[in-house]
Amino acid sequence: MRKNKPEQRRILSVRNIPARIGLTVLSLIGLGFFLAPLKIGILNLGNGFGILCCGLLAAFFGCNVIVSKFLGRIESSRIGRWILRILLLFILLGVVLVVFLSILMIRASSAPSNAPQTVIVLGCKVNGSTPSLMLVRRLDVAYDYLVENESAVVIVTGGQGVDEDISEAEAMKINLVQKGISEERIFVEDQSTSTFENLRNAQDIMHANGMGDSAVIATDGFHQLRAQMIAGELGLRTQALSAETPDWLLPTYWVREWFGVVHEYFFPAERGAGSLETGISSDPFGASDATTGSLTETPTAPATESTVAAQTEATVTEATVAEATATETTESQEQTAEDIASLDAGTIVDVTGLSEGTIQACFYSEEISDSVFARMDGKSFKEDGEMLRSDLRYVRILHFGPDGAVHVGELVVNQKIAEDIVDIFKELYAAGYVIGKMVLIDEYILVDDSSMEDNNAADDASMADNNTSAFNYRIVSGSTKLSNHAMGLAIDVNPFYNPWVHTLDGVTLTEPETGAQYADRSLDCEYYIDHEDLCYQLFIEHGFIWGGDWSSSKDYQHFQKT
C-alpha cells in the first residue's frame, strides 16, 4: 500500500484567504502611493525603496502558497535556516528603526513652544520665478508667524538653479512682500545649495546682525528632524515651523527622509556633491530641501575663515563643471520650451521625450504681449472697462484632455491670482486631472468690436464647448452686475459638466443649457467638481471661493477671489 506523502513544510503561511486578499490589496495601495510621483518625474530613494518593499509584500501575500512553500524548502537545510534567521533579524531591526525615526520626525515637527524673533525659510524649488507649491506652503506658515509676531524677522534662503530664472531666496522675498511683509524684515541669503548651507549662511547673517542663535525653521514637517540636527551641529537653537506636504507625495519624502536622517547621523561632515542633500533638482514641486544654485559666487553673508579654507579648492573645480553642465542643459530646455510656447492653445504636445525641467517651463504667467492683446482688444478687453492691460497676465499651462493626450492651455487672469493659477494647474497636471479645453474666451466672440451681449453669448458658447476660461468683460447673466470675470478674478473649470444652476423670475435655469442633465449631482460623472475633488481642494487651499457652496444658486464650475 502506498503511503501518503507528508505535507511540505510552509513558512510564514497565511491560511486565511480573506486576510491574504486584504493584505495584498493594502500592499498594492501602498505601491500606488509610491508609483504616483513617477508620473511627474519624481524618482528618489524614498519611492524607489517604497516600490521595492510594497512590490515584495504584494507578491508575498498574493502568491503566499508558493512563497511559503519555497521558504519551507530553504528552511529545511541548516544554511537555509541561518539565512532566514539573519534576514528576519534585519527586517525586524529595520521595522524598529523606521518606527523610531518616524516618532522622532513627528516630535520634531511639532509647533514651537515659544516665539523666537528669527524665522529661517529653507530653500525649495522655484519654477522659473514662481515658488513651487511646497515652497508656497513654507512661505505661508512663515507669513502667519510674522503676522502673529510683528517684531520677528525672516531669513529666506536658497540659490538659483540652472532651470530657475531667479534665486529661490529672491522668489521668496517677492512672495512675502506681495503679502504685505515689509522689506526691512526680510534678509536674503541667495547662494546656498543645500540645507547645511541654508542654515550655515543664515547663521552668518544672524551673527552679523546681532540676532543671536535662536530661530524657528520653516520647512516641511518630514524635513524638520534633519534640519534641526544640522542646526544643532552649527550651534543654532531651533524649533519647528512646519508646512504641510501634499498627501500623495508625503510617503515618498517621508521614506526618503529616513535615509537622510541616518546619513546625517553617521556622516554629519559630508557636505559634498555626493551627499543626499544635492542632485534632487528633478523634483518639479521642490519637495526636496536641496537647490541647484551656482557654486561660483561668494555668499552675501560673511563666511567664517574655516568655511572659506575648507571650500576654496573644491569650489573652483566644481564651479567649472557646474557652469558647463548648466549652460548645456539650460540651452537645451529653453529651446524645447520655446517650441512649445509657439504652439497654439489646444495643440497636442508629445511629452514622452521631454525633461521634467522643460515640462515645468511650460507653466508660467507673463504680461500681455502685443500678439495676445491683438486677440483680446475690442473683444474680452475693453478700453472703457474696469481693467488695464497692465493689470492682467497671460497664463500658459499643459493639461490632459479627454483624449488622454497632453494639450497646451491658455488663460488671461488678474495679476493678483496669476501665480495661484499656475501653481494649481501645475498640480492638476501632475495628478493627471482632465481639463476638457482651455483657450481664450475671445475664440468664441464672433465680432471684432463686441458688445456686452456678445461677450455673454460667447460665454454661453464657451461653456457648451466645455472650455475652461477666466477673463471676459461681461455682466452676470440675467442682471446688470459686472461679473468677477470682468476683473479677471474668476475662472470656470470644465463648465459643461459643472453648470451654473440658478433661479430667474421664479424659473430654474441651467447654464449651459446643453449641460442641464449634469445639474443632478448624484450622477456618476468623473468630471464633477465637489468637496472631494482635487480641483476644489487646490483652489480652496489658494484662498478661492467655490460657487458650488453658494446658497442662492449653485455654480459648480466657478472659482473666484474677491
C-alpha positions in Angstrom: 0.0 0.0 0.0 1.3 3.4 -1.0 2.0 5.8 1.9 0.6 9.3 1.9 3.3 11.9 1.0 3.9 14.1 4.1 2.8 17.7 3.7 5.6 20.0 2.7 6.6 22.4 5.4 5.4 26.0 4.8 7.0 29.1 6.4 5.1 32.3 7.1 1.9 30.9 5.6 -1.3 33.0 5.7 -4.0 30.4 5.5 -6.9 32.8 6.0 -7.9 33.7 2.4 -9.8 37.0 3.2 -6.8 38.1 5.3 -4.4 37.3 2.5 -6.5 39.2 0.0 -6.8 42.2 2.3 -3.1 42.3 2.9 -2.4 42.0 -0.9 -4.8 44.9 -1.5 -3.1 47.0 1.2 0.3 46.3 -0.3 -1.0 47.3 -3.8 -2.4 50.6 -2.4 0.9 51.3 -0.8 2.6 50.6 -4.1 0.3 53.0 -5.8 1.3 55.8 -3.5 4.9 55.3 -4.3 4.3 55.0 -8.0 2.2 58.1 -8.3 5.2 60.6 -8.1 6.8 58.8 -11.1 4.0 60.4 -13.3 5.7 63.8 -12.8 9.2 62.6 -12.9 10.0 62.2 -9.2 12.2 59.2 -8.6 14.4 59.2 -5.5 15.5 56.9 -2.7 12.1 57.2 -1.0 9.8 56.0 -3.6 12.4 53.6 -5.0 12.6 51.8 -1.7 8.8 52.0 -1.2 8.1 50.5 -4.6 10.5 47.6 -3.8 9.0 46.9 -0.4 5.4 47.2 -1.4 6.0 45.1 -4.5 7.6 42.4 -2.5 4.8 42.4 0.1 2.2 42.3 -2.7 4.0 39.3 -4.2 4.4 37.6 -0.8 0.7 37.9 0.1 -0.7 37.4 -3.4 1.4 34.3 -4.0 1.6 33.2 -0.4 1.2 29.5 -1.0 4.0 29.3 -3.5 6.3 31.6 -1.5 5.7 29.9 1.9 6.5 26.5 0.3 9.7 27.9 -1.2 10.7 29.3 2.2 9.9 25.9 3.7 12.4 24.2 1.3 15.1 26.8 2.2 14.4 26.3 5.9 14.9 22.5 5.6 18.7 22.9 5.4 20.9 24.2 8.1 22.4 27.0 6.0 18.9 28.0 4.8 17.7 28.3 8.4 20.5 30.6 9.3 19.9 32.7 6.1 16.2 33.1 7.0 17.0 33.9 10.7 19.5 36.6 9.7 17.1 38.0 7.1 14.3 38.1 9.6 16.5 39.8 12.2 17.4 42.5 9.6 13.7 43.0 8.8 12.8 43.3 12.5 15.6 45.8 13.2 14.6 47.8 10.1 11.0 48.0 11.3 12.1 49.1 14.8 14.4 51.7 13.3 11.8 53.2 10.9 9.2 53.3 13.7 11.8 55.0 16.0 12.8 57.5 13.3 9.1 58.3 12.5 8.4 59.0 16.1 11.4 61.4 16.2 10.3 63.1 12.9 6.7 63.6 14.2 8.0 65.0 17.5 10.5 67.3 15.7 7.7 68.7 13.5 5.6 70.0 16.5 4.8 73.7 16.8 7.2 76.0 18.6 6.8 76.3 22.3 7.9 79.9 22.4 8.3 82.7 19.8 11.9 83.3 18.6 12.4 86.5 16.8 14.0 85.0 13.7 12.4 82.7 11.1 14.6 80.8 8.6 12.8 79.6 5.5 14.7 76.7 3.9 15.2 76.8 0.1 13.0 74.9 -2.2 12.3 74.6 -5.9 11.3 77.6 -7.9 9.6 77.2 -11.3 11.1 80.0 -13.4 10.4 82.8 -11.0 7.3 81.3 -9.3 7.7 79.4 -5.9 6.7 75.8 -6.2 3.7 74.5 -4.3 5.8 73.2 -1.4 7.8 76.5 -1.2 4.5 78.4 -1.2 3.4 76.3 1.8 6.6 77.1 3.7 6.1 80.7 2.9 2.5 80.6 4.1 3.5 79.3 7.6 6.3 81.8 7.8 3.9 84.6 6.8 1.4 83.6 9.5 4.2 83.5 12.1 5.5 87.0 11.0 1.9 88.4 11.3 1.5 87.0 14.8 4.9 88.1 15.9 5.2 91.7 14.5 8.8 92.2 15.8 10.1 89.0 14.2 12.3 89.0 11.1 12.8 86.3 8.4 15.8 85.0 6.5 14.9 83.5 3.1 17.5 81.1 1.8 18.4 79.3 -1.5 20.5 80.0 -4.6 19.5 80.0 -8.2 19.3 76.6 -10.0 20.0 76.1 -13.7 16.3 75.9 -14.5 15.3 78.9 -12.3 15.0 82.5 -13.5 15.8 83.9 -10.1 17.2 82.6 -6.8 14.9 80.8 -4.5 15.5 83.4 -1.8 14.6 86.3 -4.2 11.4 84.5 -5.2 10.5 84.1 -1.5 11.2 87.7 -0.8 8.9 88.8 -3.7 6.1 86.5 -2.4 6.3 87.8 1.2 6.5 91.5 0.1 3.4 90.9 -2.1 1.6 89.6 1.0 2.5 92.7 2.9 5.6 91.9 4.8 8.0 94.9 5.0 11.3 94.5 3.1 13.0 95.7 6.3 12.0 92.5 8.0 13.4 90.3 5.2 17.1 89.1 5.0 18.1 87.4 1.8 20.6 84.5 1.6 20.8 83.6 -2.1 23.9 81.5 -2.5 23.3 78.2 -0.7 22.8 74.9 -2.5 21.8 72.6 0.4 20.1 72.6 3.8 23.5 72.7 5.5 24.4 75.9 3.5 20.9 77.3 4.0 21.5 77.2 7.8 25.2 78.0 7.9 24.8 81.1 5.8 21.6 82.1 7.7 23.6 81.8 10.9 26.3 84.1 9.5 23.5 86.7 8.8 22.2 86.2 12.3 25.6 86.8 13.9 26.3 89.8 11.6 23.0 91.5 12.7 23.0 90.6 16.4 20.1 88.1 16.1 21.7 85.5 18.4 21.4 81.8 17.8 17.7 81.1 18.3 15.3 80.6 15.4 12.3 78.7 14.0 12.8 76.8 10.8 10.1 76.9 8.2 10.2 73.7 6.1 8.1 70.6 5.5 7.2 68.6 8.6 9.0 65.5 7.4 12.2 67.5 7.0 12.3 69.2 10.4 14.2 66.5 12.2 17.2 66.5 9.8 17.1 70.3 9.6 17.3 70.6 13.4 20.1 68.0 13.5 22.1 70.2 11.1 21.2 73.3 13.0 22.4 71.7 16.3 25.8 70.9 14.7 26.1 74.6 13.8 25.2 75.6 17.4 21.8 77.0 16.5 18.8 76.6 18.9 15.9 75.9 16.6 12.2 74.9 16.7 9.8 73.7 14.0 7.5 75.8 11.9 6.1 73.0 9.8 4.4 73.3 6.4 2.0 70.5 5.2 3.2 68.3 2.4 0.7 67.1 -0.3 -0.7 63.8 0.9 0.2 61.9 -2.3 3.8 63.0 -2.1 4.3 62.5 1.7 5.0 58.8 1.7 7.8 59.2 -0.9 9.5 62.0 1.0 8.9 60.5 4.4 10.7 57.3 3.5 13.5 59.3 1.8 13.9 61.2 4.9 14.6 58.0 6.9 17.7 57.6 4.8 18.6 61.3 5.1 18.4 61.2 8.9 20.6 58.1 9.1 23.1 59.6 6.7 23.1 62.8 8.7 23.7 60.9 12.0 26.6 58.9 10.7 28.2 61.3 8.2 27.4 64.8 9.5 30.6 66.3 7.9 29.9 65.0 4.4 28.5 68.0 2.6 29.9 67.3 -0.9 28.1 66.7 -4.2 27.7 63.0 -3.4 25.6 63.6 -0.2 21.8 63.2 0.0 21.5 67.0 0.1 22.2 67.5 -3.7 21.1 66.3 -7.0 17.4 66.4 -6.4 16.6 69.2 -8.8 14.4 66.9 -10.9 11.6 67.3 -8.4 9.1 69.8 -10.1 7.4 70.7 -6.9 10.6 71.4 -5.0 9.8 68.7 -2.4 13.5 68.3 -1.7 15.2 70.8 0.5 18.1 70.9 -2.0 18.6 73.5 -4.6 20.9 73.7 -7.6 22.4 77.1 -7.3 25.7 78.2 -8.7 28.8 77.5 -6.6 30.9 80.2 -8.1 29.7 83.3 -6.1 30.6 84.4 -2.7 27.8 84.2 -0.1 26.1 87.6 0.8 26.6 86.9 4.5 30.1 86.9 5.9 31.6 83.4 5.8 33.8 82.1 8.6 37.6 81.6 7.9 37.3 77.9 8.5 34.4 77.6 5.9 36.4 79.5 3.3 39.5 77.4 3.8 37.6 74.2 3.6 35.7 75.0 0.4 38.1 77.1 -1.7 39.8 74.3 -3.6 36.6 72.3 -4.2 34.6 75.3 -5.2 36.9 76.2 -8.2 36.7 72.7 -9.6 33.0 72.2 -9.0 32.1 75.6 -10.3 33.8 74.9 -13.7 32.0 71.6 -14.1 28.6 73.0 -12.9 28.8 76.0 -15.2 29.5 74.0 -18.3 26.7 71.4 -17.4 24.2 74.1 -16.5 24.8 76.0 -19.8 24.3 72.9 -21.9 21.2 71.8 -20.0 19.6 75.3 -19.9 20.1 75.9 -23.7 18.5 72.5 -24.5 15.5 73.0 -22.2 14.9 76.6 -23.2 14.8 75.7 -26.9 12.3 72.9 -26.3 10.2 75.2 -24.1 10.3 77.9 -26.8 9.0 75.4 -29.4 6.0 74.6 -27.1 5.4 78.3 -26.4 5.0 79.0 -30.1 2.1 76.4 -30.4 -1.5 77.5 -30.4 -3.6 76.6 -27.4 -5.3 73.2 -27.8 -2.3 71.7 -29.7 -1.3 68.3 -28.6 2.2 68.0 -27.1 4.2 64.8 -27.0 5.8 64.9 -23.6 7.4 61.5 -23.6 10.8 62.8 -24.7 10.7 66.0 -22.6 12.7 66.5 -19.4 10.8 67.5 -16.3 12.5 70.9 -16.4 11.1 71.5 -19.9 7.6 70.5 -18.8 7.8 72.8 -15.8 8.9 75.7 -18.1 5.6 75.3 -19.9 3.7 76.5 -16.8 4.1 80.3 -16.5 2.4 83.7 -16.4 3.6 86.8 -18.2 2.5 90.3 -19.1 0.0 90.6 -22.0 2.1 90.6 -25.2 1.2 92.6 -28.3 0.2 89.4 -30.1 -2.1 88.2 -27.3 -3.6 91.7 -26.8 -4.4 91.9 -30.5 -6.7 88.9 -30.0 -8.4 90.5 -27.0 -8.7 94.1 -27.8 -12.2 95.1 -28.5 -13.5 91.7 -27.5 -12.9 90.4 -24.0 -10.9 93.6 -23.3 -12.5 97.0 -23.4 -10.7 100.3 -23.2 -13.6 101.7 -21.1 -13.6 98.6 -18.9 -12.6 98.3 -15.2 -9.2 96.7 -16.0 -6.0 98.0 -17.5 -3.9 95.8 -19.8 -1.1 96.0 -17.2 -3.5 94.6 -14.5 -3.8 91.3 -16.5 -1.5 88.3 -17.0 -1.4 85.7 -19.8 -1.1 82.2 -18.4 0.2 79.1 -20.3 -0.1 75.6 -19.0 -0.2 72.0 -20.1 -3.2 69.8 -19.3 -4.6 66.4 -20.0 -7.6 66.3 -22.3 -10.4 63.8 -22.5 -8.5 62.0 -25.3 -5.7 61.2 -22.8 -3.2 63.4 -24.7 -1.4 66.5 -23.3 -2.7 69.8 -24.7 -1.5 73.4 -24.5 -3.8 75.6 -22.4 -4.1 79.4 -22.1 -5.9 81.8 -19.8 -6.0 85.6 -19.1 -6.3 86.4 -15.4 -5.8 89.3 -13.0 -2.2 89.6 -12.0 -3.2 89.1 -8.3 -4.1 85.5 -8.9 -1.7 84.6 -11.8 0.7 82.7 -9.5 -2.1 80.8 -7.8 -3.5 79.7 -11.2 -0.1 78.5 -12.4 0.5 76.5 -9.2 -3.0 75.0 -9.2 -2.9 73.8 -12.8 0.7 72.5 -12.4 -0.6 70.2 -9.6 -3.7 69.2 -11.6 -1.4 68.3 -14.5 0.8 66.3 -12.1 -2.2 64.3 -10.9 -3.4 63.6 -14.5 -6.5 65.8 -14.0 -8.6 66.1 -17.2 -9.5 69.6 -18.5 -11.9 69.5 -21.4 -10.4 72.5 -23.3 -8.7 75.8 -22.4 -8.5 78.6 -24.9 -9.2 82.3 -24.6 -12.8 83.3 -24.5 -12.0 85.6 -27.5 -12.1 82.4 -29.7 -15.9 82.4 -29.1 -16.5 86.2 -29.7 -17.5 86.4 -33.3 -17.3 90.2 -33.9 -14.3 92.5 -33.7 -15.9 95.2 -31.6 -18.2 93.1 -29.4 -21.0 94.4 -27.1 -21.6 93.2 -23.6 -24.3 90.9 -25.0 -21.8 89.4 -27.5 -19.4 88.7 -24.7 -22.2 87.0 -22.6 -23.2 84.9 -25.7 -19.5 83.9 -26.1 -19.5 82.7 -22.5 -22.5 80.5 -23.3 -20.8 79.0 -26.3 -17.6 78.5 -24.3 -19.4 76.7 -21.5 -21.2 74.5 -24.0 -17.8 73.6 -25.5 -16.6 72.6 -22.0 -13.9 75.3 -22.3 -12.2 76.5 -19.1 -12.0 80.3 -19.2 -11.3 83.3 -17.0 -11.1 86.9 -18.0 -14.1 88.3 -20.0 -15.5 91.8 -19.8 -19.2 90.9 -19.3 -22.1 91.1 -16.8 -23.6 88.4 -14.7 -26.2 86.6 -16.8 -29.7 87.9 -16.2 -28.5 91.1 -14.4 -26.7 94.4 -14.8 -24.0 93.5 -12.3 -20.4 93.3 -13.6 -19.1 89.7 -13.3 -15.9 88.9 -11.4 -14.7 87.5 -14.8 -14.6 91.1 -15.9 -12.0 91.7 -13.2 -10.0 88.6 -14.1 -10.6 87.2 -10.6 -12.8 84.3 -11.6 -12.3 81.1 -13.5 -14.8 78.5 -14.8 -13.5 74.9 -14.9 -15.0 72.2 -17.1 -18.3 74.1 -17.3 -20.3 71.7 -19.4 -20.2 69.1 -16.6 -20.4 71.6 -13.8 -23.2 74.0 -14.8 -24.5 77.1 -13.1 -27.9 76.4 -11.6 -29.9 79.5 -10.6 -33.4 80.9 -10.5 -34.6 83.9 -12.6 -38.1 85.2 -12.2 -39.2 82.0 -10.5 -37.8 79.8 -13.2 -34.8 77.5 -12.6 -32.2 77.8 -15.3 -29.1 75.8 -16.0 -26.1 77.3 -17.9 -25.1 75.9 -20.3 -28.5 74.6 -21.3 -26.9 71.6 -23.1 -25.4 70.5 -19.7 -28.7 70.6 -17.9 -28.5 66.8 -17.1 -25.4 67.5 -15.0 -27.3 69.7 -12.6 -28.1 66.4 -11.0 -25.1 65.9 -8.8 -26.0 62.4 -7.9 -24.9 61.1 -11.3 -21.8 59.0 -11.7 -19.6 61.6 -13.6 -15.9 61.7 -13.3 -15.8 65.4 -14.2 -17.9 66.6 -11.3 -16.3 69.2 -9.1 -17.2 68.6 -5.4 -15.6 68.8 -2.0 -13.7 65.6 -2.6 -12.4 66.7 -6.0 -8.7 67.7 -6.3 -9.6 70.8 -8.3 -11.8 72.1 -5.5 -9.2 71.3 -2.8 -6.4 73.2 -4.6 -8.5 76.3 -5.3 -9.7 76.4 -1.7 -6.1 76.0 -0.5 -5.2 79.1 -2.5 -7.9 81.2 -1.0 -10.6 80.9 -3.7 -14.4 80.7 -3.1 -16.4 77.9 -4.9 -19.7 78.7 -6.4 -20.9 75.3 -5.5 -21.1 76.4 -1.9 -23.4 79.4 -2.6 -26.9 79.2 -1.1 -28.8 81.4 -3.6 -27.5 79.4 -6.6 -25.1 76.7 -7.4 -22.2 77.5 -9.8 -20.3 74.3 -9.8 -17.8 75.4 -12.4 -16.9 78.7 -10.7 -14.0 79.7 -8.5 -13.2 83.3 -7.6 -11.2 85.6 -5.4 -12.7 88.9 -4.3 
